[in-house]
Amino acid sequence: MLFPCGIFAQGAYQIAVLKYNGGGDYYANPTAVPNLVKFCNQNLGTKISGDVPFVEVGSKDLFNYPFVHMTGHGNVVFSSQEAQNLRNYLMAGGFLHIDDNYGMDVFIRTELKKVFPNAELVELPCNHELFTIKYKFSCLPKIHEHDDKRPQAFGIFQEGRLMLLYTYETDLGDGWEDPEVHNDSPEKHKQALQMGANILSYVFLR
């Protein structure tokens, strides 16, 4: 495994946002991940760097970050080299959280088939540890309403290890942003940050 156990508790690392091609707005929600980092540092005692860079999906620099977040509203295209690089990263112990910011679903599902042709996105049940590891949720919370669909969390696993999480119809990233950006209520902002903290805790503390 590329990233040793306990690295989250040690806090000696950064997390990054994935930059991809295809025209989708990979740069959406600029305050989201920095706010999540701040929340975790204040409430979980972590010491994650507040500097959250973009990292290109095909770059060797991807391997510098044990956790990478991906978001957007539209098209996503992975070249064969980018798909292979992302696969190598995930198989080596890296983790990718994809959060559909509305409009990404049809594109990301196609591109993930380039990364893992023989793997399927598996829906996580509501009793999965992800939803209760730090903060207690009955299931994935609904932060923003779009198409009146239930929020879902999907995963891709490697020998029982969740290495990719895809959250759909929840818009966690919008909820992580400064509240005035989307006029989120304090309750929704808190829910989103707490669920994000659960994701980081599940990946690095369990």
Backbone as numpy.savetxt, mean C-alpha at the origin, in Angstrom:
# Nx Ny Nz CAx CAy CAz Cx Cy Cz
15.68 -13.82 2.29 14.83 -12.62 2.29 15.72 -11.37 2.29
15.38 -10.42 1.47 16.18 -9.20 1.35 16.11 -8.34 2.59
14.93 -8.22 3.19 14.73 -7.32 4.32 14.61 -8.14 5.60
15.51 -7.96 6.56 15.51 -8.78 7.76 14.34 -8.49 8.68
13.95 -9.51 9.45 12.90 -9.33 10.44 13.35 -8.30 11.47
12.41 -7.50 11.97 12.73 -6.52 12.98 13.12 -5.16 12.43
13.20 -5.04 11.12 13.63 -3.76 10.55 12.64 -2.64 10.86
11.35 -2.98 10.96 10.34 -1.97 11.26 10.56 -1.39 12.66
10.84 -2.26 13.62 11.08 -1.81 14.98 12.36 -0.99 15.08
13.36 -1.35 14.27 14.62 -0.62 14.28 14.44 0.77 13.69
13.56 0.88 12.70 13.22 2.19 12.15 14.26 2.79 11.23
15.23 2.02 10.80 16.33 2.57 10.00 16.05 2.45 8.51
14.98 3.03 8.06 14.65 2.91 6.65 13.61 3.95 6.23
13.41 4.02 4.92 12.37 4.84 4.32 11.34 3.93 3.67
10.16 4.49 3.45 9.21 3.87 2.54 9.04 4.82 1.36
8.53 4.31 0.25 8.50 5.09 -0.98 7.16 4.93 -1.69
6.94 5.79 -2.68 5.76 5.73 -3.53 6.20 5.30 -4.93
5.48 4.37 -5.52 5.86 3.79 -6.80 5.51 4.71 -7.96
6.51 4.95 -8.82 6.32 5.72 -10.05 6.21 4.76 -11.21
5.15 4.88 -12.01 4.90 3.95 -13.10 4.50 4.71 -14.36
4.52 4.01 -15.48 4.15 4.59 -16.77 2.70 4.26 -17.12
2.22 4.87 -18.19 0.87 4.61 -18.66 -0.04 5.82 -18.60
0.40 6.86 -17.92 -0.40 8.08 -17.85 -1.18 8.26 -16.57
-1.24 7.22 -15.74 -1.93 7.36 -14.47 -1.19 8.28 -13.52
-1.92 8.89 -12.61 -1.32 9.89 -11.73 -0.74 9.21 -10.48
0.43 8.64 -10.66 1.14 7.97 -9.56 1.44 8.94 -8.42
1.44 10.23 -8.71 1.80 11.28 -7.76 0.60 11.79 -6.97
-0.57 11.16 -7.14 -1.77 11.60 -6.42 -1.56 11.50 -4.90
-2.31 12.28 -4.17 -2.28 12.24 -2.70 -0.89 12.53 -2.13
-0.32 13.68 -2.42 1.06 13.94 -2.00 1.27 13.99 -0.49
0.24 14.31 0.29 0.43 14.38 1.75 0.10 13.05 2.43
-0.37 12.06 1.67 -0.89 10.84 2.27 0.15 10.03 3.02
1.18 9.56 2.32 2.16 8.68 2.97 2.97 9.44 4.03
3.39 10.68 3.79 4.04 11.42 4.89 3.18 11.51 6.14
1.87 11.70 5.98 0.98 11.74 7.14 0.90 10.39 7.83
0.88 9.31 7.05 0.86 7.97 7.65 2.14 7.71 8.42
3.26 8.09 7.85 4.55 7.92 8.54 4.53 8.68 9.86
4.07 9.92 9.84 4.01 10.73 11.05 3.11 10.08 12.09
1.97 9.56 11.66 1.03 8.91 12.58 1.68 7.69 13.23
2.36 6.87 12.43 2.99 5.66 12.98 4.13 6.01 13.93
4.92 7.01 13.58 6.01 7.42 14.46 5.48 7.94 15.80
4.35 8.63 15.76 3.79 9.19 16.99 3.04 8.16 17.83
2.40 7.18 17.17 1.51 6.27 17.88 2.02 4.85 18.03
2.97 4.46 17.20 3.52 3.11 17.29 4.97 3.10 17.75
5.54 4.29 17.93 6.92 4.37 18.37 7.94 4.05 17.29
7.54 4.11 16.03 8.46 3.84 14.93 9.29 5.09 14.64
10.34 4.90 13.89 11.23 6.00 13.53 11.49 5.99 12.03
10.42 5.93 11.28 10.50 5.91 9.82 10.84 7.31 9.33
11.67 7.39 8.32 12.03 8.69 7.75 10.81 9.41 7.22
10.74 10.71 7.49 9.65 11.52 6.97 9.80 11.88 5.50
10.94 11.59 4.93 11.19 11.84 3.50 10.67 10.63 2.72
9.66 10.84 1.90 9.02 9.76 1.15 9.27 9.99 -0.34
10.26 9.33 -0.92 10.60 9.57 -2.33 9.72 8.76 -3.27
9.75 9.13 -4.54 9.20 8.28 -5.60 10.30 7.33 -6.06
9.91 6.12 -6.40 10.86 5.16 -6.93 10.25 4.50 -8.17
11.00 4.44 -9.25 10.48 3.88 -10.49 10.40 2.36 -10.40
9.34 1.82 -10.95 9.07 0.39 -10.82 10.18 -0.47 -11.43
10.88 0.05 -12.42 11.93 -0.73 -13.07 13.33 -0.46 -12.55
13.44 0.37 -11.52 14.75 0.79 -11.02 15.30 -0.17 -9.97
16.61 -0.33 -9.95 17.25 -1.12 -8.90 17.07 -0.45 -7.54
16.78 0.85 -7.52 16.56 1.56 -6.27 15.34 1.05 -5.52
14.46 0.35 -6.21 13.28 -0.22 -5.56 13.69 -1.07 -4.35
14.84 -1.73 -4.46 15.29 -2.64 -3.42 15.80 -1.91 -2.18
15.82 -0.59 -2.21 16.21 0.18 -1.03 15.06 0.37 -0.05
13.84 0.01 -0.45 12.66 0.31 0.35 11.90 -0.97 0.67
11.75 -1.32 1.94 11.04 -2.55 2.29 9.54 -2.47 2.07
9.01 -1.25 1.97 7.56 -1.05 1.79 7.38 0.05 0.75
6.57 -0.24 -0.27 6.30 0.73 -1.33 4.79 0.84 -1.50
4.32 2.07 -1.63 2.89 2.37 -1.79 2.64 2.81 -3.23
1.51 2.38 -3.79 1.15 2.72 -5.16 -0.30 3.20 -5.19
-0.55 4.28 -5.93 -1.91 4.79 -6.02 -2.13 5.43 -7.39
-3.31 5.94 -7.63 -3.63 6.60 -8.89 -5.09 6.40 -9.27
-5.50 7.13 -10.31 -6.88 7.09 -10.79 -7.02 6.41 -12.15
-5.91 6.16 -12.85 -6.07 5.74 -14.23 -5.13 4.65 -14.68
-4.61 4.81 -15.90 -3.88 3.75 -16.59 -2.54 3.44 -15.92
-2.20 2.17 -15.97 -0.92 1.66 -15.47 -0.35 0.74 -16.54
0.92 0.91 -16.87 1.58 0.02 -17.84 2.94 -0.37 -17.27
3.17 -1.69 -17.15 4.48 -2.22 -16.78 5.12 -2.84 -18.02
6.34 -2.45 -18.34 7.08 -3.17 -19.37 7.48 -4.53 -18.82
7.98 -5.41 -19.69 8.40 -6.74 -19.23 9.53 -6.61 -18.23
10.45 -5.65 -18.46 11.55 -5.46 -17.51 11.04 -4.94 -16.17
10.09 -4.03 -16.20 9.54 -3.49 -14.96 8.78 -4.56 -14.19
8.01 -5.36 -14.90 7.27 -6.44 -14.25 8.22 -7.43 -13.58
9.32 -7.75 -14.26 10.30 -8.67 -13.70 10.98 -8.07 -12.49
11.31 -6.78 -12.56 11.96 -6.11 -11.44 11.05 -6.09 -10.22
9.78 -5.79 -10.44 8.82 -5.77 -9.34 8.64 -7.16 -8.75
8.59 -8.15 -9.61 8.47 -9.53 -9.12 9.69 -9.91 -8.28
10.88 -9.59 -8.76 12.10 -9.90 -8.02 12.10 -9.23 -6.66
11.66 -7.98 -6.64 11.59 -7.21 -5.39 10.66 -7.87 -4.38
9.48 -8.24 -4.84 8.50 -8.84 -3.94 8.94 -10.23 -3.48
9.50 -11.00 -4.37 9.97 -12.34 -4.01 11.16 -12.27 -3.04
11.90 -11.17 -3.07 13.06 -11.01 -2.19 12.68 -10.51 -0.80
11.41 -10.25 -0.58 10.97 -9.82 0.75 10.36 -8.45 0.79
10.31 -7.73 -0.34 9.68 -6.42 -0.37 8.17 -6.53 -0.30
7.52 -5.40 -0.06 6.06 -5.37 0.07 5.51 -4.20 -0.73
4.42 -4.45 -1.46 3.73 -3.41 -2.22 2.30 -3.29 -1.75
1.90 -2.07 -1.38 0.50 -1.77 -1.09 -0.04 -0.91 -2.22
-1.05 -1.41 -2.90 -1.72 -0.69 -3.97 -3.07 -0.22 -3.45
-3.33 1.07 -3.57 -4.61 1.62 -3.12 -5.28 2.30 -4.31
-6.37 1.73 -4.78 -7.10 2.30 -5.92 -7.72 3.63 -5.49
-7.29 4.69 -6.16 -7.78 6.03 -5.86 -9.02 6.36 -6.69
-9.58 5.33 -7.29 -10.79 5.34 -8.12 -10.42 5.44 -9.60
-10.66 4.35 -10.31 -10.41 4.30 -11.74 -9.20 3.48 -12.13
-8.53 2.89 -11.18 -7.29 2.15 -11.42 -7.52 0.65 -11.59
-8.65 0.16 -11.13 -8.85 -1.28 -10.95 -8.64 -2.09 -12.22
-9.26 -1.73 -13.30 -9.18 -2.53 -14.52 -7.75 -2.58 -15.06
-6.99 -1.53 -14.83 -5.62 -1.47 -15.34 -4.65 -2.25 -14.47
-4.75 -2.09 -13.17 -3.77 -2.75 -12.30 -3.96 -4.25 -12.30
-5.17 -4.72 -12.43 -5.39 -6.17 -12.47 -4.70 -6.79 -13.69
-4.77 -6.11 -14.82 -4.10 -6.59 -16.03 -2.59 -6.59 -15.87
-2.05 -5.52 -15.30 -0.59 -5.41 -15.17 -0.04 -6.38 -14.13
-0.81 -6.69 -13.11 -0.33 -7.65 -12.11 -0.18 -9.05 -12.72
-0.92 -9.32 -13.78 -0.76 -10.61 -14.47 0.60 -10.69 -15.16
1.18 -9.54 -15.51 2.54 -9.55 -16.05 3.55 -9.87 -14.95
3.27 -9.43 -13.75 4.19 -9.64 -12.62 4.09 -11.07 -12.12
2.87 -11.56 -11.94 2.64 -12.92 -11.45 1.60 -13.59 -12.34
2.03 -14.15 -13.47 1.08 -14.73 -14.43 0.22 -15.85 -13.85
0.75 -16.56 -12.87 0.04 -17.73 -12.34 -0.60 -17.49 -10.98
-0.57 -16.26 -10.51 -1.14 -15.94 -9.20 -2.44 -15.17 -9.35
-3.33 -15.37 -8.41 -4.60 -14.66 -8.39 -4.66 -13.76 -7.17
-5.32 -12.63 -7.32 -5.63 -11.81 -6.16 -6.68 -12.53 -5.32
-6.37 -12.73 -4.06 -7.26 -13.44 -3.15 -7.84 -12.45 -2.15
-9.16 -12.45 -2.01 -9.75 -11.52 -1.06 -9.46 -11.96 0.37
-9.03 -11.00 1.20 -8.78 -11.29 2.59 -10.10 -11.27 3.36
-10.36 -12.31 4.15 -11.61 -12.34 4.93 -11.57 -11.31 6.05
-12.73 -10.96 6.56 -12.81 -9.92 7.58 -12.18 -10.33 8.91
-11.96 -11.63 9.10 -11.30 -12.07 10.32 -9.79 -12.17 10.16
-9.26 -11.64 9.06 -7.81 -11.66 8.86 -7.13 -10.75 9.88
-5.96 -11.17 10.31 -5.21 -10.44 11.33 -4.91 -8.99 10.93
-4.84 -8.72 9.65 -4.56 -7.38 9.16 -5.51 -6.34 9.75
-6.74 -6.75 10.02 -7.77 -5.80 10.45 -7.81 -5.59 11.96
-7.00 -6.33 12.70 -7.05 -6.21 14.16 -5.68 -6.17 14.82
-4.59 -6.17 14.05 -3.27 -6.34 14.64 -2.91 -5.22 15.60
-3.32 -3.99 15.34 -3.10 -2.87 16.25 -4.41 -2.18 16.61
-5.12 -1.78 15.59 -6.42 -1.13 15.78 -7.49 -2.08 15.28
-8.63 -2.12 16.00 -9.64 -3.14 15.76 -10.69 -2.64 14.76
-10.77 -3.35 13.64 -11.79 -3.09 12.62 -12.57 -4.37 12.38
-13.84 -4.24 12.06 -14.64 -5.42 11.72 -14.28 -5.93 10.33
-13.78 -5.04 9.48 -13.30 -5.38 8.14 -12.64 -4.11 7.59
-12.32 -4.11 6.29 -11.71 -2.92 5.70 -12.68 -1.74 5.77
-12.28 -0.61 6.34 -13.20 0.52 6.46 -13.43 1.22 5.13
-14.61 1.80 5.00 -14.96 2.60 3.83 -14.65 4.07 4.13
-13.68 4.64 3.43 -13.29 6.02 3.70 -14.01 6.98 2.77
-14.02 6.69 1.45 -14.72 7.53 0.48 -15.70 6.69 -0.33
-16.84 7.24 -0.60 -17.86 6.56 -1.41 -17.68 6.92 -2.87
-17.70 5.91 -3.75 -17.63 6.16 -5.18 -18.81 5.51 -5.90
-18.82 4.19 -5.94 -19.85 3.48 -6.71 -20.76 2.63 -5.84
-20.86 2.97 -4.57 -21.72 2.22 -3.65 -21.35 0.73 -3.62
-20.04 0.46 -3.70 -19.56 -0.92 -3.60 -18.86 -1.10 -2.26
-18.83 -2.32 -1.79 -18.18 -2.57 -0.51 -16.66 -2.52 -0.66
-15.97 -2.07 0.35 -14.50 -2.06 0.29 -13.96 -3.48 0.38
-12.89 -3.75 -0.37 -12.30 -5.07 -0.39 -10.78 -4.97 -0.30
-10.18 -5.94 0.36 -8.72 -6.07 0.43 -8.33 -7.39 -0.22
-7.44 -7.31 -1.20 -6.96 -8.49 -1.91 -5.47 -8.65 -1.68
-5.01 -9.89 -1.74 -3.59 -10.12 -1.54 -3.02 -11.12 -2.53
-1.71 -11.06 -2.71 -0.95 -12.09 -3.40 0.07 -12.60 -2.39
0.15 -13.92 -2.27 0.94 -14.55 -1.23 2.10 -15.35 -1.83
3.18 -15.42 -1.06 4.32 -16.27 -1.38 4.58 -17.18 -0.20
4.27 -18.46 -0.35 4.47 -19.44 0.71 3.88 -18.95 2.02
2.68 -18.43 1.96 1.97 -17.96 3.14 2.26 -16.52 3.54
3.25 -15.89 2.92 3.58 -14.50 3.24 2.83 -13.56 2.31
2.10 -12.64 2.89 1.44 -11.60 2.11 2.50 -10.63 1.61
2.70 -10.59 0.30 3.73 -9.70 -0.24 3.14 -8.54 -1.04
1.86 -8.61 -1.35 1.19 -7.54 -2.08 -0.22 -7.41 -1.56
-0.61 -6.21 -1.21 -1.96 -5.91 -0.75 -2.58 -4.89 -1.69
-3.79 -5.18 -2.14 -4.52 -4.27 -3.02 -5.82 -3.91 -2.33
-5.98 -2.64 -1.98 -7.20 -2.17 -1.33 -8.06 -1.44 -2.36
-9.33 -1.83 -2.41 -10.25 -1.40 -3.47 -11.53 -0.86 -2.86
-12.02 0.25 -3.41 -13.28 0.87 -2.99 -13.24 1.31 -1.52
-12.08 1.73 -1.07 -11.97 2.29 0.27 -11.33 3.67 0.23
-10.29 3.86 -0.63 -9.59 5.14 -0.76 -8.87 5.53 0.53
-8.09 4.60 1.06 -7.31 4.89 2.26 -6.40 6.10 2.06
-5.75 6.17 0.89 -4.81 7.26 0.64 -5.46 8.63 0.73
-6.69 8.75 0.23 -7.41 10.02 0.37 -7.61 10.34 1.84
-7.92 9.32 2.62 -8.13 9.51 4.05 -6.87 9.87 4.81
-5.71 9.44 4.29 -4.44 9.79 4.93 -4.05 11.25 4.68
-4.57 11.81 3.61 -4.18 13.19 3.26 -4.64 14.18 4.33
-4.08 15.39 4.24 -4.53 16.45 5.13 -6.06 16.54 5.04
-6.77 16.58 6.16 -8.24 16.48 6.14 -8.94 17.49 5.24
-8.36 18.69 5.12 -9.02 19.73 4.31 -8.96 19.45 2.82
-8.10 18.53 2.40 -7.98 18.24 0.96 -9.27 17.63 0.43
-9.86 16.71 1.19 -11.08 16.03 0.76 -12.25 16.28 1.71
-12.06 17.22 2.62 -13.10 17.53 3.61 -13.50 16.31 4.42
-12.51 15.49 4.77 -12.79 14.31 5.57 -13.11 14.69 7.01
-14.01 13.94 7.60 -14.31 14.14 9.01 -13.13 13.64 9.84
-12.97 14.15 11.05 -11.91 13.63 11.93 -11.99 12.13 12.12
-13.20 11.59 12.16 -13.38 10.13 12.35 -12.84 9.36 11.16
-13.16 9.80 9.94 -12.69 9.10 8.74 -11.18 9.22 8.59
-10.65 10.39 8.88 -9.20 10.60 8.81 -8.49 9.65 9.79
-9.03 9.55 10.99 -8.45 8.67 12.00 -8.56 7.21 11.59
-9.72 6.82 11.07 -9.91 5.44 10.61 -8.90 5.06 9.54
-8.72 5.96 8.58 -7.80 5.68 7.48 -6.38 5.52 7.99
-5.94 6.41 8.87 -4.59 6.34 9.41 -4.40 5.08 10.25
-5.40 4.74 11.02 -5.30 3.53 11.85 -5.22 2.28 10.99
-6.00 2.24 9.91 -5.93 1.08 9.01 -4.57 1.03 8.33
-4.04 2.18 7.94 -2.69 2.22 7.37 -1.65 1.73 8.35
-1.79 2.13 9.61 -0.88 1.65 10.65 -0.98 0.15 10.82
-2.18 -0.40 10.69 -2.34 -1.85 10.75 -1.57 -2.53 9.62
-1.63 -1.94 8.42 -0.92 -2.55 7.28 0.58 -2.58 7.55
1.13 -1.46 7.98 2.56 -1.42 8.28 2.92 -2.37 9.42
2.08 -2.41 10.43 2.34 -3.30 11.56 2.30 -4.76 11.13
1.33 -5.10 10.30 1.22 -6.49 9.84 2.45 -6.90 9.03
2.91 -6.01 8.21 4.06 -6.34 7.34 5.34 -6.49 8.13
5.56 -5.62 9.11 6.86 -5.55 9.75 6.93 -6.00 11.20
5.81 -6.11 11.89 5.87 -6.42 13.32 5.41 -7.82 13.68
4.67 -8.47 12.84 4.12 -9.78 13.23 5.17 -10.87 13.13
